[in-house]
Amino acid sequence: MTGIPEHLLVVMPSWIGDIVMATPGLRALRRAHPGMRITATVRPGLRPILEGAAFVDAIEEAGFRGLMGPFRDGRRLSRLCADTALLLPNSPRSALFARMTGCSRRIGYATQGRRWLLTEPIESVRRSVTPTTTLDDYARLIERAFQIEVSDRTPALDLDDAQRTAGDDLLRGLEGPFIVLNPGANREDKRWPAEAFAAVADRIRASHEVTVLINGSPAEAELVNRITRLAKPGVIDLPARGGTIAALKSVLSRSKLLITNDTGPRHLAAALGTPSVVLFGPTDRRFTVLPGIRERHLVAEPFLTEEHVADDHAKACRIGRISIGDVMHAASMLLEEDSRS
């Protein structure tokens, strides 16, 4: 690479967790080159994740969906006149989108046959037998592209005033301290049973003076409603109160604990400094290890040997094998640590 970009367009990943795992690299980039303008592009609806972050100057939405999506969104964002694009996703569609923005330099991993769309293709590191984290993949790309060191790899986000207000509105009339349960996930086999979440809600309210909030996306509203019906009266259905990603960030930032499946809100909580109990079924925790974070990981099959990946052993790693007692123990340990600090 020659020269430092004046305006860098960062094509962000599509998933909440992956966006969070990109934050250490972007933070290091801002620290190394404070005069560089950094614009992040995110999938529509995910703008609130990065709002409030000091390491980006602007956020644009671009999902480049459909046959013409990369062309349409790329031409629309060509108005930004960015000189360099950094591609965190590995897809050909993201590279085509970057080409259509008019960026004269396009940097990314040379994967999936897209080398010809990149001006500075970077060879990806050969995967080891055991999983490596996506966070390190993003950090390595930024290190090699800009000759900097990403020494602090703890993910971090911040809130803006609008998000704080959204959290105030969502929690209006409720008394803390708060604990959040997050029973959803993008796959059914990653979801700990609704009955188990309801049991934890009851037990944790009986043993600690807390208000239990059940979080979920609009698509998970029925699941959240089911858990509130299964639990004893008094747990709070956040989707029914009109929860948004912006409000969720604010709620998580002021919660004492999150109990969650391996899904997006887990990463938000980590980046906001909220302790979490994370439940892993047929997804290997090693893909998403987050350094410097207060988390307790519970895996469905703790005796799976190192050379085996949980994703390849769906039956042995059924998430329902995680016991309510183990979840309660992990939650109590984190709450006790918090009370002593």
DODODREN-884826 format. One record per residue (C-alpha): residue in one letter; residue number from 0; x, y, z; chain. Coordinates in Angstrom, 2 decimals. Each point is the difference from the previous one (the first is absolute). Example, Ala and Ser with C-alpha at 12.3 -4.5 7.8 and 13.67 -1.06 7.14 Angstrom:
<nodes>
A/0/12.30/-4.50/7.80/A
S/1/1.37/3.44/-0.66/A
</nodes>
This chain:
<nodes>
M/0/0.00/0.00/0.00/A
T/1/1.23/3.52/-0.79/A
G/2/-1.37/3.06/1.77/A
I/3/-2.75/0.46/2.58/A
P/4/-3.57/0.38/-1.29/A
E/5/-1.67/3.36/0.41/A
H/6/-3.47/-1.57/0.08/A
L/7/-0.37/-3.68/0.83/A
L/8/-3.26/-1.81/-0.72/A
V/9/-0.26/-3.05/2.27/A
V/10/-2.42/-2.66/-1.22/A
M/11/-1.24/-1.54/3.24/A
P/12/-1.18/-3.59/0.50/A
S/13/-3.71/-0.88/-0.12/A
W/14/-0.42/-1.40/3.53/A
I/15/-0.15/1.91/3.27/A
G/16/2.63/-2.18/1.63/A
D/17/2.42/0.35/-2.90/A
I/18/-0.37/3.79/0.05/A
V/19/0.91/-0.02/3.68/A
M/20/3.00/-2.23/-0.69/A
A/21/1.26/2.56/-2.53/A
T/22/0.13/2.81/2.59/A
P/23/3.51/-0.68/1.38/A
G/24/1.52/0.29/-3.46/A
L/25/-1.87/3.20/-0.83/A
R/26/0.91/1.50/3.36/A
A/27/3.68/-0.72/-0.67/A
L/28/-0.31/1.52/-3.47/A
R/29/-1.47/3.20/1.44/A
R/30/2.74/0.20/2.61/A
A/31/2.76/-0.51/-2.59/A
H/32/-1.45/2.45/-2.55/A
P/33/-2.23/2.56/1.77/A
G/34/-0.22/2.22/-3.08/A
M/35/-1.49/-2.72/-2.23/A
R/36/-3.72/0.30/-0.67/A
I/37/-1.69/-3.35/0.64/A
T/38/-3.47/-0.77/-1.34/A
A/39/-1.55/-3.36/0.90/A
T/40/-2.67/-1.65/-2.13/A
V/41/-2.44/-2.28/1.81/A
R/42/-2.99/-2.11/-0.92/A
P/43/-3.29/1.97/0.21/A
G/44/-1.25/0.08/3.59/A
L/45/3.42/-0.51/1.61/A
R/46/1.10/3.63/0.11/A
P/47/-0.66/0.29/3.79/A
I/48/2.75/-2.51/0.75/A
L/49/2.71/2.47/-1.00/A
E/50/-1.76/3.21/0.96/A
G/51/1.93/1.62/2.82/A
A/52/3.29/-1.68/-1.00/A
A/53/2.92/2.41/-0.13/A
F/54/1.91/-2.05/-2.58/A
V/55/-2.37/0.78/-2.89/A
D/56/-0.86/3.40/-1.45/A
A/57/-3.12/-1.05/-1.91/A
I/58/-2.28/-3.00/-0.49/A
E/59/-1.77/-0.89/-3.24/A
E/60/-2.46/-2.82/-0.67/A
A/61/0.69/-2.40/-2.87/A
G/62/-1.27/-3.54/-0.14/A
F/63/0.82/-0.58/-3.72/A
R/64/-2.80/-2.58/-0.16/A
G/65/-1.54/-1.43/-3.14/A
L/66/1.47/-0.30/-3.45/A
M/67/0.53/3.74/-0.43/A
G/68/0.70/0.80/3.66/A
P/69/3.79/0.36/-0.25/A
F/70/-0.37/2.26/-3.04/A
R/71/-2.81/2.10/1.46/A
D/72/1.53/0.50/3.46/A
G/73/3.50/0.43/-1.39/A
R/74/-1.04/2.75/-2.39/A
R/75/-2.01/1.71/2.76/A
L/76/3.00/0.11/2.33/A
S/77/2.36/1.12/-2.74/A
R/78/-1.13/3.49/1.02/A
L/79/2.21/-0.34/3.08/A
C/80/3.12/0.09/-2.19/A
A/81/1.90/-2.35/2.31/A
D/82/3.41/-0.89/-1.36/A
T/83/0.40/-3.38/1.73/A
A/84/-2.33/-2.85/0.92/A
L/85/0.79/-2.57/2.70/A
L/86/-2.09/-3.16/-0.34/A
L/87/-0.59/-1.97/3.20/A
P/88/-2.48/-2.47/-1.58/A
N/89/1.55/-2.66/-2.22/A
S/90/-2.77/-0.09/-2.60/A
P/91/0.28/0.85/-3.71/A
R/92/-3.11/2.20/0.35/A
S/93/1.75/2.27/2.50/A
A/94/2.97/0.32/-2.38/A
L/95/-2.29/0.86/-2.91/A
F/96/-1.73/2.60/2.16/A
A/97/3.37/1.54/0.89/A
R/98/0.97/0.10/-3.68/A
M/99/-3.21/1.87/-0.84/A
T/100/0.67/2.67/2.65/A
G/101/2.89/1.20/-2.13/A
C/102/2.64/-0.53/2.68/A
S/103/3.34/-0.16/-1.79/A
R/104/1.41/-2.32/2.66/A
R/105/-1.88/-3.07/1.23/A
I/106/1.53/-2.09/2.76/A
G/107/-1.23/-3.36/1.25/A
Y/108/0.74/-3.67/0.33/A
A/109/0.47/-1.76/-3.35/A
T/110/-2.79/-2.52/0.51/A
Q/111/-2.84/-1.52/-2.03/A
G/112/1.46/0.94/-3.38/A
R/113/-0.24/3.76/0.54/A
R/114/3.71/0.83/-0.32/A
W/115/-0.61/1.74/-3.34/A
L/116/-2.34/2.51/1.70/A
L/117/2.64/1.01/2.56/A
T/118/2.95/2.29/-0.63/A
E/119/1.77/-1.23/3.13/A
P/120/-0.98/-3.63/0.63/A
I/121/1.30/-1.43/3.25/A
E/122/0.51/-3.71/0.37/A
S/123/-2.07/-1.50/2.78/A
V/124/1.74/-2.08/2.62/A
R/125/-0.48/-3.73/-0.41/A
R/126/-2.47/-1.23/2.58/A
S/127/1.42/-2.17/2.75/A
V/128/-1.58/-3.27/1.04/A
T/129/-1.67/1.71/2.95/A
P/130/-2.22/3.09/-0.43/A
T/131/1.44/3.50/0.07/A
T/132/-2.01/3.10/0.78/A
T/133/-1.48/2.34/-2.57/A
L/134/1.18/2.91/2.14/A
D/135/3.60/-0.99/-0.70/A
D/136/-0.73/-0.34/-3.73/A
Y/137/-1.19/3.62/-0.14/A
A/138/2.88/1.26/2.13/A
R/139/2.53/-1.85/-2.18/A
L/140/-1.47/1.51/-3.18/A
I/141/0.27/3.53/1.39/A
E/142/3.52/-0.61/1.29/A
R/143/1.22/-1.23/-3.37/A
A/144/-1.85/2.64/-2.03/A
F/145/1.16/3.00/2.03/A
Q/146/3.19/-1.23/1.69/A
I/147/-1.32/0.63/3.51/A
E/148/-0.34/-2.20/3.07/A
V/149/-3.38/-0.84/1.49/A
S/150/1.30/-0.58/3.51/A
D/151/-3.24/0.55/1.93/A
R/152/-2.50/-2.53/-1.30/A
T/153/-2.79/0.59/2.51/A
P/154/-3.19/1.00/-1.87/A
A/155/-1.55/3.29/1.08/A
L/156/-3.01/2.11/-0.96/A
D/157/-1.51/3.16/1.39/A
L/158/-3.42/1.67/0.13/A
D/159/-1.21/3.31/-1.35/A
D/160/-2.60/2.19/1.71/A
A/161/-2.86/-1.30/-2.16/A
Q/162/0.76/-3.58/1.05/A
R/163/0.09/0.94/3.68/A
T/164/-3.39/1.66/-0.41/A
A/165/-1.38/-3.06/-1.82/A
G/166/1.10/-2.17/2.93/A
D/167/-1.64/2.38/2.48/A
D/168/-3.25/-0.24/-1.95/A
L/169/0.11/-3.80/-0.23/A
L/170/0.58/-0.39/3.75/A
R/171/-2.42/2.70/1.09/A
G/172/-1.95/-1.11/3.05/A
L/173/2.27/-2.95/0.77/A
E/174/2.25/-0.28/3.02/A
G/175/3.50/-1.45/-0.16/A
P/176/2.44/-1.54/0.36/A
F/177/-0.58/-1.78/-3.30/A
I/178/0.98/-3.37/-1.43/A
V/179/-0.62/-0.78/-3.68/A
L/180/-0.80/-3.43/-1.43/A
N/181/0.50/-0.42/-3.74/A
P/182/-1.66/-3.24/-1.18/A
G/183/0.15/0.53/-3.76/A
A/184/2.56/-0.86/-2.67/A
N/185/0.11/-0.13/-3.79/A
R/186/-0.28/-3.82/0.11/A
E/187/-2.38/-2.15/1.97/A
D/188/2.75/-2.40/1.10/A
K/189/1.89/2.88/1.66/A
R/190/-2.97/0.79/2.29/A
W/191/-0.03/-1.31/3.55/A
P/192/-3.57/-1.23/0.77/A
A/193/-2.62/2.63/0.83/A
E/194/-1.02/-2.00/3.09/A
A/195/3.57/0.18/1.29/A
F/196/0.17/3.77/-0.46/A
A/197/-3.30/0.35/1.86/A
A/198/1.34/-2.13/2.86/A
V/199/3.14/2.15/0.24/A
A/200/-2.14/3.15/0.03/A
D/201/-1.93/-1.35/2.99/A
R/202/3.03/-1.27/1.89/A
I/203/2.08/3.11/-0.48/A
R/204/-2.83/2.23/1.21/A
A/205/-0.42/-2.22/3.05/A
S/206/3.70/0.16/0.91/A
H/207/0.82/3.60/-0.99/A
E/208/-1.92/3.26/0.19/A
V/209/-0.07/0.71/-3.72/A
T/210/-2.41/0.76/-2.81/A
V/211/0.30/-2.56/-2.81/A
L/212/-0.33/1.32/-3.55/A
I/213/-0.55/-2.38/-2.93/A
N/214/1.53/1.32/-3.23/A
G/215/-0.70/-1.01/-3.58/A
S/216/-0.19/1.33/-3.53/A
P/217/-3.42/0.68/-1.56/A
A/218/0.22/-3.44/-1.64/A
E/219/0.52/-1.55/3.44/A
A/220/-2.97/1.71/1.64/A
E/221/-1.99/-3.23/0.21/A
L/222/2.91/-1.79/1.72/A
V/223/0.39/2.83/2.53/A
N/224/-3.74/0.02/0.65/A
R/225/0.04/-3.74/0.61/A
I/226/2.74/0.31/2.62/A
T/227/-1.84/2.80/1.80/A
R/228/-3.10/-2.24/0.11/A
L/229/1.99/-2.97/1.31/A
A/230/1.74/2.03/2.69/A
K/231/-1.66/1.36/3.12/A
P/232/-1.60/3.44/-0.43/A
G/233/2.38/2.93/0.06/A
V/234/2.54/-0.69/-2.74/A
I/235/0.09/2.73/-2.64/A
D/236/-0.57/-0.59/-3.71/A
L/237/2.25/2.55/-1.72/A
P/238/-1.28/-0.52/-3.58/A
A/239/-3.52/0.72/1.26/A
R/240/1.28/3.36/1.29/A
G/241/1.43/0.90/-3.42/A
G/242/3.65/-0.89/0.38/A
T/243/2.54/1.02/-2.66/A
I/244/3.73/-0.63/-0.46/A
A/245/0.68/3.56/1.18/A
A/246/-2.04/-0.54/3.16/A
L/247/1.50/-3.45/0.55/A
K/248/3.51/1.45/0.04/A
S/249/-1.07/2.39/2.72/A
V/250/-1.79/-2.71/2.00/A
L/251/2.96/-2.37/-0.19/A
S/252/2.42/2.73/1.08/A
R/253/-1.90/0.43/3.27/A
S/254/-0.80/-3.67/0.67/A
K/255/1.79/-2.06/2.63/A
L/256/0.03/-3.15/-2.14/A
L/257/-1.00/-1.53/-3.34/A
I/258/-0.87/-3.68/-0.38/A
T/259/-0.01/-0.81/-3.70/A
N/260/0.42/-2.44/-2.81/A
D/261/2.92/0.57/-2.37/A
T/262/-1.52/2.88/-1.96/A
G/263/0.31/3.73/-0.72/A
P/264/-1.05/1.48/3.38/A
R/265/2.75/-2.06/1.64/A
H/266/2.55/2.02/-1.97/A
L/267/-1.72/3.30/0.74/A
A/268/0.11/-0.74/3.72/A
A/269/3.68/-0.93/-0.23/A
A/270/0.86/3.25/-1.78/A
L/271/-1.96/2.01/2.59/A
G/272/1.67/-1.64/3.00/A
T/273/-2.99/-2.05/1.20/A
P/274/0.81/-3.42/1.51/A
S/275/-1.62/-2.93/-1.83/A
V/276/-0.75/-3.69/0.29/A
V/277/0.20/-1.36/-3.56/A
L/278/-1.50/-3.35/-1.04/A
F/279/1.63/-1.92/-2.87/A
G/280/-1.63/-2.95/-1.75/A
P/281/1.09/-1.14/-3.48/A
T/282/2.14/3.10/-0.58/A
D/283/3.60/-0.05/1.17/A
R/284/0.79/2.73/2.51/A
R/285/3.54/0.32/-1.36/A
F/286/-1.24/1.84/-3.11/A
T/287/-1.16/2.92/2.14/A
V/288/2.34/0.23/2.99/A
L/289/-0.01/3.60/1.23/A
P/290/3.10/1.04/1.98/A
G/291/-0.30/2.20/3.07/A
I/292/-3.71/-0.74/0.50/A
R/293/-1.82/-1.21/3.13/A
E/294/-1.77/-3.07/-1.36/A
R/295/-0.73/-3.48/1.25/A
H/296/-0.32/-2.53/-2.84/A
L/297/-2.14/-3.11/0.37/A
V/298/0.33/-2.61/-2.74/A
A/299/-2.38/-2.86/-0.70/A
E/300/2.82/-2.56/-0.27/A
P/301/2.90/1.02/2.25/A
F/302/1.94/-3.21/-0.74/A
L/303/0.31/0.57/-3.74/A
T/304/3.71/-0.31/-0.74/A
E/305/1.96/2.95/-1.38/A
E/306/0.30/-1.35/-3.55/A
H/307/-3.79/-0.26/-0.32/A
V/308/-2.18/2.99/-0.91/A
A/309/-3.39/0.27/1.65/A
D/310/-1.62/1.01/-3.30/A
D/311/0.74/-3.49/-1.34/A
H/312/-1.61/-1.82/2.93/A
A/313/-3.58/1.25/0.13/A
K/314/-1.37/-2.98/1.93/A
A/315/2.65/-0.03/2.71/A
C/316/-0.16/3.78/0.27/A
R/317/-3.75/0.40/0.35/A
I/318/-0.42/3.25/1.91/A
G/319/-2.76/-1.49/2.16/A
R/320/2.67/-2.06/1.76/A
I/321/1.10/3.11/1.92/A
S/322/-1.65/-0.19/3.42/A
I/323/-2.00/2.69/1.75/A
G/324/2.17/-0.55/3.06/A
D/325/3.20/0.74/-1.91/A
V/326/-1.48/3.20/-1.41/A
M/327/-1.12/1.12/3.45/A
H/328/3.43/-0.76/1.45/A
A/329/1.79/2.00/-2.69/A
A/330/-2.45/2.90/0.38/A
S/331/0.37/0.05/3.78/A
M/332/3.80/0.01/-0.27/A
L/333/-0.04/3.06/-2.25/A
L/334/-2.54/1.81/2.17/A
E/335/2.07/-0.70/3.11/A
E/336/3.13/1.28/-1.74/A
D/337/-1.88/3.17/-0.89/A
S/338/-1.20/0.54/3.57/A
R/339/3.57/-0.33/1.33/A
S/340/1.51/2.45/-2.49/A
</nodes>
